[in-house]
Amino acid sequence: MKGKQIKLTKSELKDFLDTKVIQYNNPKFIESDPIQIPHKFSKKEDIEIAGFLTATIAWGNRKSIINNANRLMELLDHSPFDFVLNHQETDLEKLLPFVHRTFNGNDCIQFIKSLQHIYKNHDGLENIFSKHTEFNSLQKSISKFKSTFFEIEHLKRSQKHVSDPLKNSAAKRINMFLRWMVRNDNTGVDFGIWNSISPSLLSCPLDVHSGNVARKLGLLKRKQNDGKALTELDIALRKLDPKDPVKYDFALFGLGVFEGF
């Protein structure tokens, strides 16, 4: 079956994917997913910052993502918001040894400084993303977020760790973070703590797994996992559920990772 497209009618496809959403969009999903890191917190800002930093390093082996995100929370004294807001220059030194793939200690320090700038001067993460939403997408918001994040003095190298959809990036990690914050799934996986943004505007975190499954199911024709592919997938998923299109991330990801679909 590998690589072959499966032909289903629209209603068969919707039924199949809806069943898979129910199967995977439940608390058991958290056990093996990086979303477990922000679930350690209860304060809104702690959840946001833990979620954003975890999503930033969410590429590669999931076990090492979770281990390194836990390590990062430890370095932030398990109080990410307090650390971001009130750190002194000397507090940042302990972050220098941190590394996850190409994200190193200097990037980490830059991210803490940029987050402090966002909370002190822009009224927090939610405010920035909600201010620049368009009628059908958050991709312009993500681009605007990136320019705001790096409007303070910064290391040029750190820019690569925040994607820009307006440069044809699928922005997988930020779209995943936005799913966590915006979607209220009533099952305790996604947080739904950002009420100012509608879940209908979310885009699927497009990666190798979700992309391959989407192609096999005829939801996506484009070969690369880039910004154009994301737009194509958005259109297809919004036809299946205009109010909550990104719930299908659970189905596509689950089928790819857990079932080798």
Protein Blocks (a to p, Z undefined) as FASTA:
>chain_A
ZZpacdddfklmmmmmmmmmmmmmcfklmmmgcklmmmmpmbfklmmmmmmmmmmmmgcj
fklmmmmmmmmmmmnoopaklmmmmpcfklmmmmmmpcehjbcfklmmmmmmmmmmmmmm
nnpjklmmmmmccfkbcklmmmmmmmmmmmpccdfklmmmpccfknopaklmmmmmmmmm
mmcghnopanolafkbcfklpccdddfklmmmmmmnopafbfbdcfklmmmmmmmmmmmo
mmlmmlmmmmmmmmmmmnoZZ
